C-alpha cells in the first residue's frame, strides 16, 4: 500500500484522496482474486490431501490412540511415542535396513541398471532397442501383486520354489534354499530393481535420444572413445534427468514397502528385511495381538517424512537445481 | 594431405545416399561439395570423417586406405552448421577437449588453446559458457576446436548456414584466408553456390548422390558438362529454352517459335546431329537489352517484362517470351518497368547446348 500511495503522489494525485485510494484497492483485490481463483482448486487439493494429513499425522504422533485404547483415546502423551521409537531395540537395525535397501536399489537398479539399459538400447538398431525396452517394461505392466507372487514362486525354498527345485539339481546338489530363505535381501532388491529400473530407463532413453547427433560426431572426430563420449558428453548432458530420477526414486523407495510386505513380511526371522515404512505400516495396522497402534505408527511415519524432507532439501542443494537456469546470451559478434 | 575417393558409395536398405563418387583432392586444396539438400554431399563428408561406413569403394589419405580407420585416428577436424559445441563446457573446455583426450601436458594445452583462440579472435572469451556467446562467436569456437589439434584435413559441414547474411560474408573471407595460411586440405560442404565459387579451389557438384562435375569454379561456370551443373552454378541461374538446331548450306541455325539465330560452327556441330529439340542455355548476364526497339542489329528475342527485381546495381528482369520466362540482368539506368516490350540481344558465342534426354552438354561432354 505504501508503494502505491507514493506512486499516486508522484503522478500528482493527492495522497489523501479517499476515492483514488479506494479504486487502487479495488483493482488490487480484483487482481488478487483472479489469481487465487485460478490457483484455488490446486490449493484445495494440496491442503486436503497433503497438508491436512501431514498435520493429522503430527497431532496423532503425540497421542496414545490405538485399537486397544477406547477408554481414553486422543490423550496427549508428549514425546512418549518418540522416545519409544528411538529406544526400540530394533530401531538401529531397521534404520540400517532402510538405508541399505534404498541406496542399493537406487544405485544398482533405479539409476545404474536404468542407465545401462538406456545406453545399450540407444546404441543398438532402433527396433531391437525398442523391443528390449518393451521387455523391461513388462513388470510395470503386470499388476504388482501378480508380479510379486511370480517372484515368490520362483524364489521359495525347495520343494516349493522353481529355482531352488531345478537349478541345484542340475548342479548335482540337493534342494537349495537360495533367495527367499538364504539371501532374502538379494531377492527383495532384485524384485524391486527389475521394476524400478524401467522408469529411469524410459526417462534416460528419451534424454539420450534428444542429444544432437552432431555433438556425438564432433566428439568422435575430436578423438573420444565410446567410454569418453559417455563420460564427457552423454552423462553431463543428461545430468538433469539423472538428478531427477535420483531424487524421485530415493523418496519413493523410502516409502515403498508393499513388495517387501508381500515377499517376506520383513522376515525371515526378526526384522531381517524390515524397512521403516513397513514398520510404520505394521505398527499402525497389523500389530501383534491384533492391537493397531495408530499413534505409534504415525510416529514412525512422521519421522520418516522428516527424513525424506531433509533428504529432498539436501538433494536440491547438493545438485544445485537452481543453476540449471541459464544466463541470457549476449548478442554481439 | 592428399585425399582420394574411389567409387565411394553409401546406401541404406536400397536408398542410395552416394553413388560411386570418384575424385582426388590435392594437398592444401579447398574443395567444395556443392548441391541441393539430399544430394549426398554430407553423406560423402561423413564417410570421409569416418562416421558413416561406406557401402562400397575406398577413401584414401595420402595413398593409405582409411575405410576401417576410426574417426579419432584420421587426423581430421570438423566444423558443423549447428556448431556442435559441448553446452556444458566453457569455451576453453570446448577448444581444449581434443587435446585433453590426447592427455597432453596441462601447460601445453593452455598454450595451444590460447594461441588458437587468439587467432580466432576469441582469446578473451575462454571462460565463457557456450550459451553466453553469439552465433558468430560460437562458430569461431567451433573452428578453434577443429584447428587446435592441427588436423591434416578440415571438414566443413555448411558452417555458415546458421549465420546472418553479413556475418556469413565476413566468416567466408576469414575461413578462406585461414585455410590458405595454414595450408590444410579442406572439404567444404555447402548448398550455396556463391560460397562454393568464392572459396573453393575445385568444386564437386552433386545431385541425387551422383557426382555431376568436379572442376575449378571458372570451368564449371563457363563449360558446364551437364544441365544440372549449368542450372545450379551461377546466380541468378541460367535460362533454358527448347530449340532445334539445323544446318542449312553450312550455316548452323538455332530455331524455335521465338528465336532464330545463327550459331558458330564449333558450338553447333554436335547439336545439329541431334534429332528433334535440344536445350539451349543462356546466362542472364549474357543477354543484353537491345538499344531501341527496331533495327535488328543481331540475333534477338522479343518479349514482355513480367517481373522486375532491383538488385541495387542491376535489375533482374523476368521477360516472358512465348510463355517461357527468361531472366535478364539489366542496367538499372534503363528503368525497365513491368509491361515494357523488350528486345533481347543474344551473344551466340556464350550459348550452351544440352541433349534433353541425357542432360549432357553438347559442347563439353
Interface residues (C-beta under 8 A of the other chain):
Chain A: X212 X214 X215 X217 X218 X219 X220 X221 X222 X223 X224 X225 X228 X232 X233 X236 X237 X239 X326 X327 X329 X330 X331 X332 X333
Chain B: X46 X49 X50 X51 X70 X71 X72 X74 X76 X77 X78 X80 X81 X82 X84 X85 X86 X87 X88 X97 X98 X101 X102 X129 X131 X132 X133 X134 X136 X137 X145 X146 X149 X155 X167
